Amino acid sequence: MNKKQKKVLIRIIVAFVLIILLRILPVEDGYLKLGLYLIPYLVIGYDILLKAWKGILNRQVFDENFLMAVATVGAIVLGDYSEGVAVMLFYQIGELFQSYAVGKSRRNISDLMDIRPDYANIEKDGKIEKVDPDEVEVGTVILVQPGEKIPIDGVVVEGTSTLNTSALTGESLPRKVEAGNEVISGCINESGVLRIQTSREFGESTASQILDMVENASSKKSKSENFITKFARVYTPAVCYGAIALAVLPPLFSMLFLHISPEWGQWIYRALTFLVISCPCALVVSIPLSFFAGIGGASKEGVLIKGSNYLEALAQTKYVVFDKTGTLTEGVFEVTGIHHNTQEKDLIVEYAALAESFSTHPISKSLQKAYGKVIDKSRVTDVEEISGNGVKAKVDGVEVAVGNSKLMVKMGIPYEDCHHVGTVVHVAIKGAYAGHILISDRPKATAKEAVAKLKKAGVVKTVMLTGDLKKVADQVAKELQVDEVYSELLPGDKVTKVEELLAQKGEKDKLAFVGDGINDAPVLSRADIGIAMGALGSDAAIEAADIVLMDDDPLKISKAIRIARKCIRIVYQNIYFAIGIKLICLVLGAVGIANMWLAIFADVGVMIIAVLNAIRALFTKKL
C-alpha cells in the first residue's frame, strides 16, 4: 500500500470512528448535529467535493465525483446526515479497494515482466564500473556476472554459461551459451561470467521493445472498451437529467393534476438515491482492468499481446493458418542424402554450399554445415537469387545452379526425382545435371498436440502454407492432422491464399496466421491477427505481428486463445452484472423501495465485485 492509499485509509478510519460516536451520543440541537456530522463528512469527502468543483470549472461536469457530491450534499440538506456521510465513506472505501487492486495487478505484471536491467558492468583499469545501460555504446564489451540480467543485446565474446529466459518465455528451461552465440537482454545469467559485445543500443534491445509494447497495449482499445467509454459519456448526463426529472415532475404532477400537496422531500431523496445508484464506476473501472489483467496474465506465459483489440479478436479466432518451417517443424535442416551422377558427391556439396553462401535461409545453413569447412565467399561471383526457385552463381568461375525442380525446368536441364521424402536441392554444374541433395526437417515435438488442442479450443479449420514440395508438405500435414495444406507457394502466393481464406470465413470469425516472424511479415500483416513464434531477438516479429510468442512452442497458440476467451468472458460478465444490478436498483429507487443503503451496494458493492472478477484474468496457469 502506497502513501496516498495509507492516507485515505486513515481518513476512512477517523470518519468511521466519528460516525459511531455521533450515533452513540444523543444530540438534539439541529444546527449542532449538522455541524458535528460535517466534520466526518469533510474528513472523508473533501477531495471528492474538490474534484467535482474543478470538473464544473473545467466544464466536465458529469462524472462520478459530481454524482457523489450532489447525492451526499443533498442527503445532508434533507436532514439525512448519517446516510449522506455513510455514502461518501463507503464510496471512498470502494475507491481505495479499486486503487489497491489496480496497483496490485500492475505490480504483479511488473514483477512477471521484470526484465528491464538497472545497470551494465564495464571494465575500466581492471575494475568493474556500473553504468546506466542508456550510456553504453554499440560495440562496447560488457561484463555479466552470475545472477545478473543481460542489459543489452549482443554477442558473447568470452565465457560459457546457461541463461534463464523465463521472464521472456514463461518457461524456466536453461539455454546454454558460449563464445560466438547471440544473447538478448532480459535473460538472467545463471552460472559463468560472460563478456558480451553489444550489438544494439539499450533503447533498441529486446527487453526495451517488449516492455514498450506491453506498456503501450492500453492505447489500442477493444470494441468493448470503446463501447464503455461512449456509454459513460451518454449514460452519466442522462441519469443526471433523469434524477432532476424524478425530483421535479412527480410532485408537480400531483400538485397540478391530482391536487395533492407535493412531497418534495420524498422525491428529492429518491432522486439522490437514484444518483448514487447510477454511478458507472463498476463499468468504467472493471472493463479496462479486465483487459489489462488479461494482457498481463498472457505476458507472464510468454505471450505478448499488443492491445486489447487484438485480445478481443483472438477470442473470436476460428481459423488458424500456419507457416510450416520453423513454426510446425524444427526449422533445423540436415543433409540426409546425396545422389549424384558422375560428379563426386563432395564436389556437389561444396559447389552448392558456396553458391548458397550469401543466403540466410535454413537450407543454405544446412548445406554449409554439411560442407564442414570455412566458406570463402571470394570464390563466388555473379550471384543471382531467383525467388521461389533457387540460386545461380559462378564458383571458381564455374557456372553453378542450386534450387528446386522449377529452377531446373526454367533452365531446361533434365533432372531426376528423389523417391525419399524431404526437401530436394538439385545441383547443375556447367549447365549439366550433377545430382541432388536431400535435406530433411522434422515436426516439433509438441506440434501434433498443438493442432489437436486448437481444435479442442473451438478452432474450426487449421491450414498449413509452405513453399516446400507437395509430398513433403502432405506428409507433415498428415502426421500433424492439419485440415488443409497448400504447398510449393512463393511468398506472394501465401498472401493470396490467406486472402482466399479470409473471404471464406464468417463475418464475425477471425483468422490468425502463425509464422516465424522473419520471412512472413506480409502475411502476418494481412491476416486478422498475426502471431509470430520464436521471436526472441527478432525485430521483424515484434514489428509485424499483433501477438508475439516469445518461444517456439506451438502449444502457446491454444493457450493464448484460451486466455483471450477467459478475459472476454470476464468482461461480458462484468458488463451484464453491473448494468443489470443498476437497472434493477434504479427502478427500485425511482418507486421508493430502495434507500441510500441499497444505493451504496449498487455503487460500491457492484464495483468491488466487478474488480475482483476482473483480477481473475491475471491468473492463467490452469488454462
N, C-alpha and C positions, 0 to 999 in steps of 0.2 A: 504494500500500500504506500503510495507516494505522499508527499507533504500536503498537497492540496486535498487528497482524499481523507487524510487524517484530520485536517481542519474541519471538513464537512462532518465527519463522524463526531467530533467534539461538539459541534453546534447541534447535531441531532440529539446527542445525549443530554446536553444542557436544556434544550427546548422540551424534551420528553419529561425530564425531572420537574421543570417549571409547570408543565400542564398537569402532572399528577398532583403537585402541591396545590394548584388552583382548584382542582376538583375536590380535594380534601378540605381545604379551608373555605368556610362559607363567607362569601362576600355579597352583601345585599345591595350596596350602592351601585347604580348602573354605570356611572362615569368611572368610578374606581375600578370596577370589574373590567370595563373596556380597556382602561389604561394598563391594568395588570396583564390582561391577555395579549395586548400589543407587544409586550416585552418578548415572550417566546415566539410570537409571530415574526417580529423583525429579526430576532436572532436566527431563525431558520430560513426566513424568506427574503431578506433584504437584497440578495443577489438576483433573485428571480424578478423582484419588482424593478431593480435597476436595469436588467436586460430588457424587460418589457417596455420600460420608458425609452431606452435607446432605440428599440425597434420602432416605436411610434415616431421618434425624431427622424429616423432614417427612412421612414415611410415603408417599413417592412413589418406591418402591424401583426399580421395573422400568423402567429407561431405558438408553440406550447407554453412559452413564458407568458404571453399575453392572456391565453386562456386561463392559466393558473392564477395570474394576478387578478383578473376580473372576477373569477369564481370565488376566490378566497376573500377578497375585499368586500364583495357583495354579501357573502355569508356573514361577515362581521358586522356590516352595516345593518343587516336584518336582525342582528342580535344573537346569531348562532356562532358565538365566539369559539367554543371548543371545536366545533366542526370545521370552521374556517382554518384554525391553526392546525388541526389534525390533517386536513387535506394537504396543506403545504408541507407538513412534517413527513407524511408518507410519500409525497412526490419526491422530496429530497432523498428519502431512503431508496426509492426506486432509481433515481439518478446516480446515487452513489454505487448501488449494485451494478448498474449498467456500466459505469466508468471502470469499476474494478474488473468486470467480466471482459470488457473490450481490451483493457490493459493486459489482463492475464493471457488472453488469446494472442495478443501481439507479442508478449514476452515468450510464450511457447514457440511461436513461429520464429522469433529472433534466435532462440536457443537452438531450434532444429536447423536453422539456416545460418548457424554461427560460423561462417566461412570467411568473413572479412578479417584479414590479419591486422594487427595493431602496429607491427614494425617489421623491418627487414634487417638482417645482420650483414654488415660489410666489414671485411678485414682491412685494417689500416695500421701499418707499422707493427704487425704481429699481434694487434689487439682487435677484439670484436667490438664493433660500434653499432648500436641500434639506431636506425634512421626511419623516418616516415617513408612508407612504400611509395608515396607520390614523388619523392625526391630521387628515386632510383632510375637511372637512365637505361635505355635498351643496350644490351651488351655487357652490363655490369655483372660480375660474379658475386653472388650472394651465398651466405652460409646458412643452412637449415639444420638445426640440431634435433635429436630425438625428442618427440613430444611437441614440436613446434609446427605451426601451419606453414605451408609453402605460400609466400605472399604474392608472388608474381609468376606468370607462366615462363617457362624456359626449358633449357636442355641440361641434363646432368653432365658435368664435365669431370667430376671425381666423386667416387663413393658408391656404395651399394646399400639399399635399404628396402623396406616394404612400406607402402603408403596405405593409409586408411581413407577410403573415399566415401564413407557412409554419409557424410553431410551433403554430398552431391548426389549420390545414387540411392541412398536408403539401404544399401547393403554394406555389411561390415567385412566382407571378404578382402583380405590384403592384396595389394598389387605390387609385385616385385619390380624394382627399377635399378638400373646401373648406368654407367657412363654411356652417353650417346642416346639415352631414352629421353623423350619429351615428357615433361611433367606440367601439371596445371595448378593454379592457385586454388586454395580451399582444402586441398588434401592435407592430412596430418602425417608427418614423418614419424614412423614408429620405432625404427631401430638405429640404423647407421647415420653418420654425419654425411650430408650431401653438399657439394658445391655446384651451384646451378648458375649457368649464364642466362640472363633474362633475354627473352625474345620479344617482349611487349612492354609497353608502359603499364603501370598499375591500373589506370582507368580503363584500359582495353583488355585486361586479363579476364579469364573465365569467371572468377569469383565476383568481380565487379559487375560484369554483364548479367550474371544470374540474379544478383541482388537488385540491380536496377530493374530487371524485368519483373520480379516479384513485387517490388515496391510500387511500380507503375501499373500493376494489374488493375488497381481500383479505378483507373481513368477510363477503362474500357467496360462500360456498364452493359449489363444484360437487359433484355426486354422487361424482365420482372422489376429490376431496379428503376429503369426509366418510367415504368408504369407507376411505381410507388411515388416517385418524385412528382410526376404530373398529378397523380391522385391527391397528394398532400396539398398542392397548390390550389386545387379546386375545392377539396374537401374542407379545409380549415376555414376559409371565408364563408363557405356555405353553412357550416354549423354555427358560426358566429351570428350570421343573419337569421338562422333558424331559432337560435336562443332568444334573439330580440323579438322575433315574431311570437315565440311561446310566452314571453313575458308580457307582451302588449295586447295581442289580438284576442285571446280568450276573455280577459277582463273587459275589454271594450265591447266584445260581442254580448257578454252577459249584461252589461250596463245599458247598451243601446237597444237590444232586441228582446232580452228576457226581463229587463227592468229589475235586475238583481244587483245588489250592492257588490261591486267588484272586489275580489280578494287579491289585491295587488301583491301583497307579501308572499302569499302561497305560490302564485305563478312566477314571481321573480325567483323564489327559491328553486322551483322546478327548472327554470331556465339556467340558473347557476349550476345545478346538478347536471343538467344537460351538457353544459360546457366542460365540466370535469370529465364526464364520461367520454366525450368526443375527442379528447386529446389523442393525436395519432402517434404517440411515442413508440408504441409497440411495433408498428409497421415501419416507421422511419428508421428505427434503430436496428431491429432484428433482421430485416431483409439484407441490407449491406453486410451486417455482421455474419450472416449465414454464408454468403459468398466468400467473404474474407476468410472465414474459418475453413471453408471447403478448399480454397486455393492453398491455404497454409497446410491443411492436412495432406493434400496431394504433394506439396513440395517436400515434406519430410519423407515421403516414399520415393523421392527422386523423380517426381512428375511435375514439371514446371508449366503452369498454365498462365498465359499472358493476359488474361482478362476474364471477367465473369461472363462476358458474352460468349467466349469460347467454351467455358464450363457448361453453360446452358445448352450450347449446340452439341457438345459431346454427349450430353444426357439423351439427345434425340438421335444418336447415331444408329443407323440400321444397315449401312453398307460400309465395309472396311476393305480397302484396296491396298495390297502390299507390293512394294518392290521386292524382288527376290534376293539378290546378292547383298549380303550384309544386314538384311532385315529378317528374312526367314532362314537364310543359310549363314554359315560362319563367315563367308567372305574371305576365307583363307584358302586360296587355291594352291594346289600342289600338282606338280607334273607326275602323272601316274603311268604314262606310256609314251614311247617314241617309235613311230612306224615310218620307215624310210625306204626309198627306192635304191639308188646306187650310192648316194652320199653317205658319209659317216654320220652316225647319229650325234656325235659330239659337235660336229661342224654345224648341223642343223640347229641345235640348241644355242650354239654360240652366235650364229647369224641372227636367229630370232630374238635373243636377249639383247643384242646390240641395236637391232632395228627398233625394238620397243623401248629402248633405254630412256627416251625422253617422255614417256607416258607415265602417269601416276596410277593407272588402272591396276587393280589387284592381279590381273592376268600377267601384266608386264612384270610385276614384282615376283610372281611365281617363276617366270622364265629366268629372271636374273638370279633367283635363288638356286634354280636347277643348274645354271651355268657355273655358279660357285666361285667365280673369280672377280677381280676388280674390273668394273666396266670402264673402258677407256672411250669416252664419248668423242674424242678427236678422230676416232676411226670411222665415225658415222657422219655422212653428209646427205644433202638433198632429201631431208625427211619430209614426207607428205602424209599427213593423217587423213584418212577417208572415213568420215563419221559413219558409224554403224557397220563398217566393213573391215577396217584394219589399217596397216601402215605400209608405205613403200619408202625405201631408203637405199642408200649405197653404203655398203660396209667394205672398207678397204678397196673402194672403187667398184665393187661387185654389186649389181642390182639384186635387191632382196625384197620380196613381198611377203608380209606376215599378216594373216587375218582369217576370216571365216570363209565359207563356201561362196558367199556373194562376191567377195573380192576376187576369188579365182575365176568366177563366171565373168565378172566385169573385165578381167584381163585376158579372157579367152584361153585360160590354162586348164586343161583336163585335170581333174583331181580324183582322189579315192575317198569314199566314205569310210567312216570308222564305225565298227559294229558295237563298240563299247559305249556305255552311257557316260557322258561328261562333255565338257567344253572342248571342241576340236579346233586347234590352231593350225591352219595349213601354211606351209612354207614353200615358196618358189624362189629358186636361185638362178639368175641369168635367164629368166623367162621360162624356165622349165620346172615342173613339179618335182620337189625334192622329198616330200613326205609330210606327215602331220604329227603334232604333239597333242596328247590327251591330257587335259587338266581337269581335275575333279574338285568339287566343293561339296560340303556335306551340310544337311539341315542342322539348325541349332537344337540342342538337347530339349529345350522347352517349347519348340515351335509347334509341334503337334498338339500339345496340351493347350497352348495359347489359342490356337484356332478353335479347339473344342470349347474352351471357356468363353470365347466371344459368342459362339452360337448359344451357349447356355445363358449368356447375359442378354440375349434378345436380338443379336445381330442376324439379319435375315439372309445376308449374302456376303461371302468372302471371295475376293478376287485377287489373283496374282498377275502382275505385269513384269515382263523381263525381256531383255534383248538377247537372251540365251536361245540355244537351239530348241526346237519343239519337243524332241524326245527327252531332252534333259529337263525342260520345264514341266512336261507332262508327268515324268516320274516323281519329281519333287511335289507337285500338286496332289498326285495320287497318294503319296506317302503321308502328306500332312492333312489330307482330306479337305483341301481348298475347293470351293464350289466351282469356280471358273478360272481358267488360265489363258493368257494371251502372251505368245512368245515371239521372238525374233523382231522386237519392236525397236525402232530408233527413238531417241529422246523425245522428238516431236510427236511420235505415234502414241507415246504414253499420255500426253496431254489430250490428244484426240480421243483416246479410249476412255479417259476419265470424263470427258465432256459427254460422251455417249451414255455412260453410266449415270451421270447426273440427270440426263434427260429422261431416263427410265424410272427413276425413283419417285416416291410420293412427295407431295409438296412440303409436308412437314418433316419428312425423313431427312437425315443428314448423311453425307458421305465423307468418310475420313480416309485420307491417303497416308500410308506409313512408309517412310523412306529413310535412307541413311543420312539425309540432310546435306550431302555434299554434291551429288550429281542430280538430285531430284528437285531442286528449287522451283522450277516452273510448275511441276505437278503439285508440289506442296502448296503453292500459291493458288492454284486453280481449284483445288478441292474445297468443300465446305469447311473442313478442318484439316490442316496439315500437321502431321505428327512426325517429328524427327527422332530417330532412335540412335543410341550410342553416340550422343552428341558431346561427350567430354572434349572440350577444346575446339569444337567445330563452330567457327563463326557463321558458316553458311546455314547450319542447322538452327542456330539461335535466331538468326535474322529472318529466314524464310518461313519457319514453322510457327504455328499458333500454339502448339503444345510441344514441349521438349522432354523426352525421356533420357535421363542422364546416364543410363547404361544401355546395353544392347539386348536386354531381356524382353522378348515379345509378350511375356505374361503381364507386363506392366500395362499393356493396352487395355485389357479387360478390366484390370484393377482401376485404371483411370476412369473408365466408363462407369463402373460401379460407384466410385467416389462422386462423380458428377451427378449420377441419378439420386444418390442419397442426399446430396446437397439440395437438389431441386425439390425433392420430396419435403425436406425440412422447410424450404422457402414457401411452398404452397400450403403446408400445414400451418405455418405462422400467419399467412395471408387469410386463409379461411377462418382460423381460430380467432384472430384479432378482430376482423371485420364482423364475424358472426356474433361474438360476445358483445361488441359495441352496439350493433344494431338492436339486439335484444334489450340491452340496458338502456339505450336511448329511448326506445318505445316505453319501457317501464318508467323511466324518468319523466317522460312527457305526460304520462297519465297519472303521475303522482305516486306510483308504487315504490319506485327506487328512491332512496335518500342519498345523502352525501357519502355514507359509508359504503354503499354498493358502488357509488361512483368512483370511490378510491380503488376498489377492487378492479373495476372495469378499466381503470387507467394504469395504476401502478402494478396491480396483481397480474394483469394480462401481459404487461411489458416484461416483468420478471420471468414469467413462464415462457414467453417467446424468446427471450435472450438465452435462457437455459437450454431451450430446444435448439437454438442456433449454434450454440457452442458444441453440440454433438457432432457437427460437421467436421470438427477438428480431429476427431478420433476415427482412424481408418484401418487400424491393424487387422481387424477381423474381416475386412472386406475381401 
